[in-house]
């Protein structure tokens, strides 16, 4: 079973449905990376911007947790596949015993096995969904703490969430997302996303190994 969306409709895909792909979080087109060390906002009452989606994609601890969870989901999927194959073999054997005294007993065993498997899938799906929710909640709280500290230190009074994703004019959803962005234009030095990620990584005892390309601005997908 391939990993797909959190709310996958079929039971067979239920276990693999909770990983990154969900995504309500997934966005069309690559996100422009913020600078590793953007200029700090200055002055009282400043407004700055934060690309939360990009932080989720690049948060080191969240990336590790998602990798671990993906492995757990794949192992759970393999267990489900094995049990489905076992039930399939029982069904094949059942046909051989049709009309015999043991047929009803075997039929009840198969029904119970299928019911137990459906229950297992439902419980594991709930467990993975709760686990994923906690992962993102804890990560967002950590981001909030870093933003709070930065704002207190630099006199910032307002932080707006924004997206720097590139726009694909061949995808209507991408264009719609672009024209509905609450931030129409911004100066590049208002983006503190790189600073926040640097602070998170340093607090965790690491360091960023790559200097992402500094975006030239919010950008317009159409030629003027």
C-alpha positions as CSV (number, residue, x, y, z in Angstrom):
1,X,0.0,0.0,0.0
2,X,1.3,3.4,-0.9
3,X,1.2,6.3,1.5
4,X,-1.4,8.8,0.5
5,X,-3.8,11.2,2.4
6,X,-4.8,11.3,6.1
7,X,-8.4,10.8,5.2
8,X,-8.0,8.0,2.6
9,X,-11.4,6.4,1.9
10,X,-10.4,2.7,1.8
11,X,-9.5,0.6,4.8
12,X,-6.6,-0.9,2.9
13,X,-5.0,2.6,2.6
14,X,-6.0,3.7,6.1
15,X,-2.7,2.9,7.8
16,X,-0.5,4.6,5.2
17,X,-2.8,7.6,5.0
18,X,-1.3,9.8,7.7
19,X,2.1,10.8,6.6
20,X,3.3,13.7,4.8
21,X,1.2,13.9,1.9
22,X,-1.7,14.9,3.9
23,X,-1.4,17.6,3.1
24,X,-3.8,19.7,3.5
25,X,-0.2,20.7,4.3
26,X,1.2,20.0,0.8
27,X,1.4,23.1,-1.4
28,X,1.7,23.4,-5.1
29,X,5.1,24.4,-6.3
30,X,8.4,24.6,-4.4
31,X,8.7,27.1,-1.6
32,X,11.3,29.8,-1.9
33,X,13.8,29.3,0.9
34,X,14.2,32.2,3.3
35,X,17.7,33.6,4.0
36,X,19.8,31.9,6.6
37,X,20.3,35.2,8.4
38,X,17.9,37.8,7.4
39,X,18.3,41.4,8.7
40,X,16.7,41.9,12.1
41,X,13.6,44.0,12.3
42,X,14.1,47.2,14.2
43,X,12.0,49.8,15.8
44,X,9.0,49.5,18.0
45,X,5.8,48.3,16.5
46,X,7.5,46.4,13.6
47,X,5.6,43.9,11.5
48,X,7.5,40.8,10.3
49,X,6.6,37.7,8.3
50,X,6.9,34.0,8.9
51,X,6.7,31.2,6.4
52,X,5.3,28.5,8.7
53,X,4.9,26.0,5.9
54,X,8.5,26.2,5.0
55,X,9.5,25.8,8.7
56,X,7.4,22.6,8.9
57,X,9.2,21.3,5.9
58,X,12.7,22.1,7.2
59,X,12.3,21.6,11.0
60,X,15.0,19.0,11.8
61,X,13.2,17.3,14.6
62,X,9.9,17.1,12.7
63,X,11.6,15.7,9.7
64,X,13.1,13.0,11.8
65,X,9.8,12.2,13.5
66,X,8.1,12.0,10.1
67,X,10.7,9.6,8.9
68,X,10.3,7.4,12.0
69,X,6.6,7.5,11.7
70,X,6.7,6.6,8.0
71,X,8.7,3.5,8.9
72,X,6.1,2.5,11.6
73,X,3.3,3.0,9.1
74,X,5.0,0.8,6.5
75,X,5.5,-1.9,9.0
76,X,1.9,-1.7,10.1
77,X,0.9,-1.9,6.4
78,X,2.9,-5.1,6.0
79,X,1.2,-6.7,9.0
80,X,-2.2,-5.8,7.4
81,X,-1.2,-7.2,4.1
82,X,-0.1,-10.5,5.8
83,X,-3.4,-10.8,7.6
84,X,-5.4,-10.1,4.4
85,X,-3.4,-12.8,2.7
86,X,-4.2,-15.2,5.6
87,X,-7.9,-14.4,5.3
88,X,-7.8,-14.9,1.5
89,X,-6.3,-18.4,2.0
90,X,-9.0,-19.2,4.5
91,X,-11.7,-18.1,2.0
92,X,-10.1,-20.4,-0.6
93,X,-10.1,-23.3,1.8
94,X,-13.7,-22.5,2.7
95,X,-14.9,-23.3,-0.8
96,X,-13.3,-26.7,-0.6
97,X,-15.3,-27.5,2.5
98,X,-18.6,-26.2,1.2
99,X,-21.5,-28.5,2.2
100,X,-19.4,-30.2,4.9
101,X,-20.0,-30.0,8.7
102,X,-16.9,-27.8,9.3
103,X,-18.0,-25.2,6.7
104,X,-20.0,-23.1,9.2
105,X,-17.2,-23.1,11.8
106,X,-14.7,-22.0,9.2
107,X,-17.1,-19.3,7.9
108,X,-17.4,-17.9,11.4
109,X,-13.6,-17.9,11.8
110,X,-13.2,-15.9,8.6
111,X,-15.9,-13.4,9.6
112,X,-14.2,-12.9,13.0
113,X,-10.8,-12.6,11.4
114,X,-12.1,-9.9,9.0
115,X,-13.8,-8.0,11.9
116,X,-10.7,-8.1,14.0
117,X,-8.6,-6.8,11.1
118,X,-11.0,-4.0,10.4
119,X,-10.9,-3.0,14.1
120,X,-7.1,-3.2,14.1
121,X,-6.9,-0.9,11.1
122,X,-9.3,1.6,12.7
123,X,-7.4,1.7,16.0
124,X,-4.0,2.0,14.2
125,X,-5.3,4.8,12.0
126,X,-6.5,6.7,15.1
127,X,-3.2,6.1,16.8
128,X,-1.2,7.4,13.9
129,X,-3.5,10.4,13.4
130,X,-3.1,11.4,17.1
131,X,0.6,10.8,16.9
132,X,0.9,13.0,13.8
133,X,-1.3,15.7,15.4
134,X,1.0,15.8,18.5
135,X,4.1,16.0,16.3
136,X,2.8,19.1,14.5
137,X,1.4,20.7,17.6
138,X,4.7,20.3,19.5
139,X,6.6,21.7,16.5
140,X,4.3,24.7,16.2
141,X,4.6,25.4,19.9
142,X,8.4,25.4,19.6
143,X,8.1,27.8,16.6
144,X,5.8,30.0,18.6
145,X,8.3,30.1,21.5
146,X,11.1,31.2,19.2
147,X,9.0,33.8,17.5
148,X,7.9,35.1,20.9
149,X,11.5,35.4,22.1
150,X,12.6,37.1,18.8
151,X,9.7,39.6,19.0
152,X,10.4,40.6,22.6
153,X,14.1,41.1,21.8
154,X,13.5,43.2,18.7
155,X,10.4,45.2,19.5
156,X,8.1,43.4,17.0
157,X,4.4,43.8,17.6
158,X,2.9,41.8,14.8
159,X,3.9,38.6,13.0
160,X,2.0,37.6,9.8
161,X,2.0,34.2,8.3
162,X,2.8,34.1,4.6
163,X,3.8,31.8,1.8
164,X,6.6,32.2,-0.7
165,X,5.7,29.3,-2.9
166,X,6.2,29.6,-6.6
167,X,3.1,29.8,-8.7
168,X,2.2,27.3,-11.4
169,X,-0.1,29.0,-13.8
170,X,-1.0,25.7,-15.3
171,X,-2.6,24.6,-12.0
172,X,-5.8,26.5,-11.1
173,X,-5.4,25.7,-7.4
174,X,-2.0,27.2,-7.4
175,X,-3.2,30.4,-9.0
176,X,-6.1,30.6,-6.6
177,X,-3.8,30.1,-3.6
178,X,-1.6,32.9,-5.0
179,X,-4.3,35.5,-5.5
180,X,-5.8,34.7,-2.0
181,X,-2.6,35.3,-0.1
182,X,-3.2,37.8,2.7
183,X,0.2,39.4,2.1
184,X,0.2,41.1,-1.3
185,X,3.7,42.5,-1.1
186,X,6.6,42.5,1.4
187,X,10.1,43.8,1.7
188,X,12.6,40.9,1.9
189,X,14.0,42.0,5.3
190,X,10.6,41.4,6.9
191,X,10.9,37.6,6.5
192,X,12.3,36.2,9.8
193,X,11.8,32.5,8.8
194,X,15.5,31.8,8.4
195,X,16.3,33.4,11.8
196,X,13.6,31.4,13.6
197,X,14.9,28.1,12.0
198,X,18.5,29.0,12.9
199,X,17.5,29.6,16.5
200,X,15.6,26.3,16.7
201,X,18.5,24.4,15.3
202,X,21.1,26.0,17.6
203,X,18.9,25.4,20.7
204,X,18.9,21.7,19.6
205,X,22.7,21.7,19.4
206,X,23.0,21.6,15.6
207,X,23.8,23.9,12.8
208,X,22.4,24.6,9.3
209,X,24.6,22.9,6.7
210,X,23.2,24.8,3.7
211,X,22.7,28.5,3.0
212,X,19.4,28.6,1.1
213,X,18.9,31.0,-1.9
214,X,17.6,34.3,-0.8
215,X,14.3,35.1,-2.6
216,X,14.2,38.3,-4.5
217,X,10.8,39.1,-3.3
218,X,7.2,37.8,-3.3
219,X,7.3,37.5,-7.0
220,X,4.7,37.7,-9.7
221,X,4.0,34.6,-11.9
222,X,3.0,36.6,-15.0
223,X,5.3,38.6,-17.3
224,X,4.5,42.4,-17.3
